[in-house]
Structure formats: C-alpha cells, structure tokens
C-alpha cells in the first residue's frame, strides 16, 4: 500500500482535485481510496472527489480536474477570462464571481457545486458559441494550464450575459 500511495502522490498535481475516474486510471478503486482517507492520506471533497490531506484546493484546481479528468467542456469565460488574461486592471477592485461557460446540458458535479471556493463560481450553459472553431486557449492559472476563453470569445460571452445579468 505504501508504494502505491507514494506513486499516486508523485503523479498528483499539488492543489488539484483527484476524481475517482482519475484514481481508477491509476489503479485506485473506491475501496482503496476509502482506506487512504481512513489512513489520513486523502480527504474527501464529496462523492467521487478527493484532495491530498492538508492541501488547499481552490477553483482553478477543481476546474483543472473537470477539464482534464472528467473531460467536461467547461472553461472560464466572460469577465473571468478577461481578468485571467490580465486586462481588468482598470475595472473595479475586489474579487468577483468566476464565470464558467459550458455547452447546453452541461452539469457540474455535486462535489464542485457544494464546495465553498475562495470565489463564488457560476456556470452558464449556452449553445450560442458551439461550433468547430477553437475559441479557447491554454492559460496558466494558479499553476494549472486551463482552457480559457480567448479575448474575442470572452467579449462575446460578456455581451451574451448583458441582457440576462
């Protein structure tokens, strides 16, 4: 058991969520994950999601898990994308919501919705931007390479939200 947990912890990006799907791909089933929780190696974030014991996980580490482990087509968009790309230095101070965009029918896992992140997270689902064009690009956010809306798409996402929010 010791060698497997050591190998797992070496592969696990610090500050990220490990989903049960990701753990299964590394030979850890739910029973072994429960043993790791009881042994104090892991902490449960919710059904099907774990973090390293004592680790701090924030929204970026969770979105990384959604994108890379669960293959959910969600990305930070709108004003969040503009902020992450460094273009909000003239806008209001203070932290604002993280806005994630997804395709119609996309649902965030219960563990993601139930967790208290450092900033509130909102999911907007729309089919307006669905198409073959690549309108996101990788951007380093808190040590994770996340798919984030391009500036052009982010501007359209903001316009999409104007009459609604």
Backbone torsions as a table, in degrees:
resi	resn	phi	psi	omega
1	UNK	NA	-35.6	-177.1
2	UNK	-64.4	-41.0	-179.2
3	UNK	-67.5	-38.8	-177.8
4	UNK	-67.4	-42.5	-179.7
5	UNK	-68.2	-37.4	177.8
6	UNK	-63.4	-43.6	178.7
7	UNK	-64.0	-41.2	179.0
8	UNK	-61.8	-46.1	-178.1
9	UNK	-66.3	-30.4	176.8
10	UNK	-69.5	-33.4	-178.8
11	UNK	-83.6	-16.2	-172.6
12	UNK	-85.2	116.4	177.5
13	UNK	-62.1	130.8	-178.5
14	UNK	-60.8	135.3	177.9
15	UNK	82.3	10.1	-179.6
16	UNK	-112.0	164.3	176.2
17	UNK	-88.4	142.5	171.6
18	UNK	-110.0	119.6	177.6
19	UNK	-85.0	160.4	178.6
20	UNK	-61.3	-33.5	176.7
21	UNK	-60.9	-43.7	179.3
22	UNK	-66.8	-42.9	178.4
23	UNK	-62.4	-42.5	178.2
24	UNK	-59.8	-37.5	-179.6
25	UNK	-68.5	-12.7	178.0
26	UNK	-110.5	17.5	174.7
27	UNK	82.4	17.2	179.5
28	UNK	-112.1	110.4	177.2
29	UNK	-87.6	179.2	-175.1
30	UNK	-65.5	-30.8	178.8
31	UNK	-68.2	-42.8	178.7
32	UNK	-68.0	-37.9	176.3
33	UNK	-61.1	-40.7	176.8
34	UNK	-63.0	-37.8	176.2
35	UNK	-64.2	-39.9	177.7
36	UNK	-65.0	-34.5	176.0
37	UNK	-66.3	-46.9	-180.0
38	UNK	-63.9	-32.4	179.7
39	UNK	-79.5	-10.5	178.5
40	UNK	90.9	9.9	179.0
41	UNK	-83.3	-35.9	-177.8
42	UNK	-123.3	159.1	171.8
43	UNK	-125.9	140.7	-179.2
44	UNK	-83.4	128.7	174.0
45	UNK	-88.9	-24.4	-177.1
46	UNK	166.2	-175.5	-179.0
47	UNK	-61.6	117.5	176.2
48	UNK	82.8	13.2	-179.0
49	UNK	-142.1	138.4	-176.8
50	UNK	-136.3	161.1	170.1
51	UNK	-135.3	162.3	176.1
52	UNK	-65.2	144.9	179.2
53	UNK	-60.4	129.2	178.2
54	UNK	81.3	-6.3	-178.2
55	UNK	-79.1	151.9	173.4
56	UNK	-101.5	125.5	179.7
57	UNK	-119.6	130.2	178.1
58	UNK	-118.0	-176.0	-172.1
59	UNK	-58.3	-36.4	-178.2
60	UNK	-64.8	-41.3	177.0
61	UNK	-66.4	-30.6	177.7
62	UNK	-76.0	-40.6	177.5
63	UNK	-65.5	-35.9	175.1
64	UNK	-57.5	-43.4	178.7
65	UNK	-65.7	-40.7	178.7
66	UNK	-60.5	-44.2	-176.4
67	UNK	-75.6	-47.3	-171.1
68	UNK	-90.4	-31.6	-176.3
69	UNK	-97.8	-38.5	-177.8
70	UNK	-101.5	-5.9	179.2
71	UNK	55.0	35.9	175.4
72	UNK	-79.3	135.1	-179.7
73	UNK	-84.6	68.8	175.5
74	UNK	-122.9	150.7	178.4
75	UNK	-152.7	149.7	170.6
76	UNK	-63.6	131.1	-177.2
77	UNK	-141.6	-173.8	179.4
78	UNK	57.7	-137.4	-177.2
79	UNK	-64.1	-28.8	178.2
80	UNK	-64.1	-43.0	178.7
81	UNK	-64.1	-42.2	179.3
82	UNK	-63.8	-41.2	177.4
83	UNK	-62.4	-47.3	-179.1
84	UNK	-64.2	-27.6	178.7
85	UNK	-86.2	0.5	172.0
86	UNK	87.4	22.7	-177.0
87	UNK	-109.9	20.1	-179.4
88	UNK	-111.8	18.9	-175.7
89	UNK	-66.8	-15.0	177.0
90	UNK	-102.4	0.7	179.5
91	UNK	-91.4	179.2	-173.2
92	UNK	-57.6	150.6	178.9
93	UNK	-80.1	167.6	178.4
94	UNK	93.0	163.2	-178.6
95	UNK	-88.8	143.7	178.2
96	UNK	-117.6	175.7	179.3
97	UNK	-59.7	151.9	168.1
98	UNK	-91.9	124.5	-179.9
99	UNK	-106.6	119.3	175.3
100	UNK	-104.1	141.0	175.7
101	UNK	-112.8	143.2	177.9
102	UNK	-146.8	168.4	177.9
103	UNK	-73.4	161.0	177.9
104	UNK	-55.7	139.5	179.2
105	UNK	87.1	-7.0	178.7
106	UNK	-69.6	131.7	176.9
107	UNK	-126.8	138.6	175.9
108	UNK	-81.0	145.0	178.0
109	UNK	-60.8	153.5	-178.6
110	UNK	-58.8	-38.0	-180.0
111	UNK	-63.0	-34.7	179.4
112	UNK	-69.4	-45.5	-178.2
113	UNK	-67.3	-33.7	-174.1
114	UNK	-81.8	-21.1	-175.0
115	UNK	-76.6	144.3	177.2
116	UNK	-90.5	95.5	178.9
117	UNK	-77.3	169.8	-178.9
118	UNK	-66.3	-23.9	176.3
119	UNK	-132.4	145.0	176.9
120	UNK	-62.6	142.9	-178.9
121	UNK	-118.1	131.2	179.3
122	UNK	-121.1	137.1	175.3
123	UNK	-105.3	128.6	175.0
124	UNK	-113.0	123.6	177.7
125	UNK	-110.1	132.0	-179.6
126	UNK	-155.8	149.2	175.9
127	UNK	-98.7	3.0	-177.3
128	UNK	-61.4	-35.3	-173.1
129	UNK	-102.6	11.6	-179.1
130	UNK	-76.1	129.1	178.9
131	UNK	-179.7	175.1	-177.4
132	UNK	-76.1	-13.6	-177.3
133	UNK	-70.7	143.1	176.0
134	UNK	-86.0	108.6	-176.3
135	UNK	-115.9	18.8	171.9
136	UNK	-128.2	161.2	174.0
137	UNK	-145.0	158.2	-179.6
138	UNK	-70.3	137.4	179.4
139	UNK	-143.4	131.7	177.0
140	UNK	-71.2	123.2	178.8
141	UNK	-131.5	113.2	179.3
142	UNK	51.9	37.5	176.7
143	UNK	88.6	3.8	179.3
144	UNK	-119.6	139.9	174.1
145	UNK	-87.2	103.8	-178.1
146	UNK	-104.5	147.5	168.2
147	UNK	-74.7	119.5	-178.1
148	UNK	-126.6	144.9	179.4
149	UNK	-57.4	141.0	172.8
150	UNK	-66.3	165.7	180.0
151	UNK	-59.3	-39.7	-179.1
152	UNK	-64.9	-46.5	179.5
153	UNK	-65.1	-41.0	179.6
154	UNK	-58.7	-40.0	178.1
155	UNK	-62.8	-43.1	177.7
156	UNK	-65.5	-37.0	178.4
157	UNK	-65.1	-38.6	176.4
158	UNK	-63.6	-44.4	179.1
159	UNK	-63.5	-35.8	177.7
160	UNK	-61.7	-37.5	-176.7
161	UNK	-80.7	-20.2	-173.2
162	UNK	-53.4	-52.5	-177.7
163	UNK	-71.9	-17.4	-176.1
164	UNK	-94.7	-35.1	-174.0
165	UNK	-131.5	NA	NA
